[in-house]
């Protein structure tokens, strides 16, 4: 399952993602990963959540490399149950135009690996009309 959290910049999506990740860490049996662009605001993420800052991986510059990065994380830790991706439009070359394809690829990873994704997007839900809602839900 891919869960999308949409809204304009500054609407509190990051804080909602952190709260949901912290809650998942308490209730799930596997590991929780929180991916964000920078090291800002990582102090409020629970200590048992693996936090990854994409600024530490400048070589990941396109969608294919990003998807490979996600597969690489899973291949090194099959206990990953949830991955939170905050502010996806700031990562690699991912844009609103490429979001439908990116979400489909996340759905594939989710089905293959049993990982639930939570993705925040600084856009209105109406801007994401090309995304198939099968295997996908909107959190707002």
N, C-alpha and C positions, 0 to 999 in steps of 0.2 A: 504494500500500500504506500502511496505517495500522498502526503498531507501538505497542502499549500496554505500558507498564511500570507495574505495580500494586504496592501494598504500603502498610502503615500509615505515618503520618507519622514521620519520623526513621529510616526503614529504609535510607537511603542512595541513594534514587532520583535525587536531584539529582546526586550525584557520578557515578553510573552514566551519566546522561544527558550530562554534561560529557565523560566519557571516550569515550562513543560518538560524540559530535559531533566531538571532536578527531580521532578515528580516521577518521571520514567525510571530514573536511577534507583529510586526507592522501591519501585514495584516490579520491575522486570528481572528476569533471571539471568539475562546476558549482559553484555557491556553496552554502554551508551557512548557515542562519539559526538562531539560538538565542533563543527567546522565553521570558522569565521575568517574574515579577511585580515584583521589586525589583532594585536594583543589587548586592545582596549576592552574594558568591561568583562574580562575573564575572571576576575576575583569572585564574582557572584555565582559562578558555575561551581557546582558541588565538586569536592576534591576527587571523588571516585569516577568522574566523567573524564574521558580522554579528550582534551581540548587541542585542536589543531588550528594553527593560524597560517593561512595560505601565503602570507608575506614571507614565511620561512621557506617557501617552495616557489621561487620566482621562475623556475624553468617550466612550470605548468602554465602554458599560455593559451591552450585551446581546449575545446570540449572533449576531443578524443583523449588528450592527456589527462584531463580531469576525471573522465570515466575510468581510465586505466589506473589512476590514483585510488579511486574508490575500490576497484577490484583488488588492487595491491593491499589495501588495508584489510579487506576481508580474507585474502589468502594468507595473511600473517596472523589473523585472529578470527577463527570461525565462531567465536562467541559473541560477535557484534550483533546486537538485536535492533538497535535504533541508531540512526544517524540524523543529526540535526544540521542543516546547512543554512546559516544565517546570511542574508544579503547576497543571494546567489548572483545577482547582476553585477556584483563587484569582483567576481571570481573569473579568472581566465578570460575568454572572449565570449562568454555567455551573455546573450542579449534577449530582448523580448521576442525578436524574430526567431531565435533559435530555441526558445523555451519549449514549444511543443515537442520537438525532437529530443531535447534533453530530458524532459519528463518521461517520455516513452522509454528512454534508455534506463532511467531510474526505476521505472516499473519492471523492466526486464531483470535488473539486478535484484530488486525486491523479490520477484518470483523465484529466481534462481537460488538466491542466498538466504531468503527468509528475513530480510532486513526491512524494517519500517522506516521510511524517510519522512522527515519534516523539513520543509523548505520555505524560507521567507523570501518574498519578492516585493520590491518597492514599486508596485504598480497596482492599478485597479483590476479587479476580477474581469471587468469588461475588456481589458487589454490582453487577456489571455484566452480569447475565444477559440483559438486553434487547438487548445488542449482537450483531449478526449477525457471525459469524466469517468470512464471505466478504469477501475483500479486506482482512482484518484479521489481525494475529497478536499474540500475547502474548509478551513478551520474558522472562517469568519464570513 
